[in-house]
Amino acid sequence: MKTRRDFLKSTALGAGALSLTPYLSAFGATAPANGFPKRFVFIRKSNGEIPSDLALPTFSAADKALDDKKQALEVDLDKHELPAWLQSLEKHKANLCILQGLSSRMSENGHFSYSSVMGAYKSNANSLSGIKRATIDFELAKLFPSPFGHVELSLLGDYTKFRTGIVSGYSASGPHQRNYCYADPQTAYNELFRAVTNPDSVDSDNAMLTFLENDESFKEKILQGYEKLKLSNHIHSIESIQARNKKLSQMAGSIAKYIPKIGKIHADGGLTASSPEKQAAMTDILIAALVTGLTNVVTYTIDELSTPIRGLPGNEADRISIHSIGHNGSYSGVSANKIRDNIRTGHIREVARIVEGLKAVPEGKGTMFDNTMIMYFPEGGEGHHGLGIEAPFVILAGNNCKLDMTGRYIRLPFHATEGHKTIGNWYTTLLNAHGNPIKHYGDLDLDMSRLKLDQMGAISRFTA
């Protein structure tokens, strides 16, 4: 097996180097202390996450009482069993943190969070005007630059069929700037790896983008205000794509060594693939995008309420509506709770595959996973019609994680009580730990502000 170091030494951007320094310098960044970038994977799920479903079944009576009352609690995972739906992570418990008690009241909750759960603000549904700032994934991508900077994947739908192609995403690169995402595995494969699979298209893109840049630059001279801002963002994107295409062409030989095989199910674009098959293919693509260095940050909407679910155990012939499950709908005699369990068990199986895929790639004195953090969380808080009072996170982090939290079940003080923390505090913690000294990321919780409770800054409990 070729190591991450072998890969970097063989690329045009890092030829002859013994670390990532030349690679990162190509994107205007300084190499981290250990020579390797940190990586972040955000996995968004729909339909909320019931906090009690993350409770450990082997809690002592005293710990269970504290957890039931939503009081601060911390226990070692190695002394406990995981809930059944998290069993795929059993052998990774040393890297696991079940984090309870965060809230997301300052973002959209209920059916859809759109960009808000990643940006800690009210997003005014999915309007551009409601996007207040770059989402946390884009902020982290700035700290660890890469050819794609940030990759967004999704499995979206319209209740009856999956969407395909390149569609509007939920992440944001800045105010009023919605990201795009790859809505099916075949499109993600074609776009991310086409420097290898279709190199002529990269040259064609460059020619097309040059034309667009010249045309839009002319228009910019006669536009004012918000329209001019939108156009300037467009031109900046064109320039970024041109620069990226040049780098990808240089890296094509090394990317080819790690390109994923996504299987025959995509001969028709994946239209007939089951949900588990699509998720497995996206996992393969996600791992390859990280291993090849195409990106260091991935955001993956593994499902949303309108995503049709097909091929679950016990419901192989059904097309399941996640929205219906949220209202306790059953299919083929299988209860809503059992289907919900099957859905998230499949999610966690894919999370485990990401962990194992990165642990299989040597990097430095360890593996790629040592420099990676994966976060699995509900976009809408604690339930189908969540209020955002609780927003549970399942977090996996490698040995070089800059935060002290792995191997534990941690419950923070409940919403609107002394010591409570929000997703804004959590995102501030991530940024502060990785080089961005921002005082506080995201909006404040108005309920806590009225109570005059401190909610600024990072979570000091997690600072290593």
HELIX and SHEET records of a PDB file:
HELIX    1   1 ARG A    4  SER A   10  1                                   7    
HELIX    2   2 THR A   21  SER A   25  1                                   5    
HELIX    3   3 PRO A   51  LEU A   54  5                                   4    
HELIX    4   4 ALA A   61  ASP A   68  1                                   8    
HELIX    5   5 LEU A   77  LYS A   79  5                                   3    
HELIX    6   6 ALA A   84  ASN A   95  5                                  12    
HELIX    7   7 SER A  116  GLY A  119  1                                   4    
HELIX    8   8 LEU A  128  GLY A  130  5                                   3    
HELIX    9   9 ILE A  136  LEU A  143  1                                   8    
HELIX   10  10 PRO A  185  LEU A  192  1                                   8    
HELIX   11  11 ARG A  194  THR A  197  1                                   4    
HELIX   12  12 PRO A  199  GLU A  220  1                                  22    
HELIX   13  13 GLY A  225  ILE A  255  1                                  31    
HELIX   14  14 ALA A  256  TYR A  258  5                                   3    
HELIX   15  15 LYS A  264  HIS A  266  5                                   3    
HELIX   16  16 SER A  275  VAL A  291  1                                  17    
HELIX   17  17 ILE A  322  GLY A  326  1                                   5    
HELIX   18  18 ALA A  336  LYS A  359  1                                  24    
HELIX   19  19 MET A  368  ASN A  371  5                                   4    
HELIX   20  20 ILE A  423  ALA A  433  1                                  11    
HELIX   21  21 LEU A  446  ARG A  450  1                                   5    
HELIX   22  22 SER A  460  PHE A  462  5                                   3    
SHEET    1   A 8 LEU A  73  ASP A  76  0                                        
SHEET    2   A 8 ARG A 408  ARG A 411 -1                                        
SHEET    3   A 8 LEU A  96  GLN A 100  1                                        
SHEET    4   A 8 PHE A 393  ALA A 397 -1                                        
SHEET    5   A 8 THR A 372  PRO A 378 -1                                        
SHEET    6   A 8 ARG A  39  LYS A  45  1                                        
SHEET    7   A 8 VAL A 297  THR A 301  1                                        
SHEET    8   A 8 VAL A 151  SER A 154  1                                        
SHEET    1   B 2 ILE A 166  GLY A 174  0                                        
SHEET    2   B 2 GLN A 177  TYR A 182 -1                                        
SHEET    1   C 2 PRO A 308  LEU A 312  0                                        
SHEET    2   C 2 ASN A 315  SER A 321 -1                                        
SHEET    1   D 2 PRO A 362  GLU A 363  0                                        
SHEET    2   D 2 GLY A 366  THR A 367 -1                                        
END                                                                             
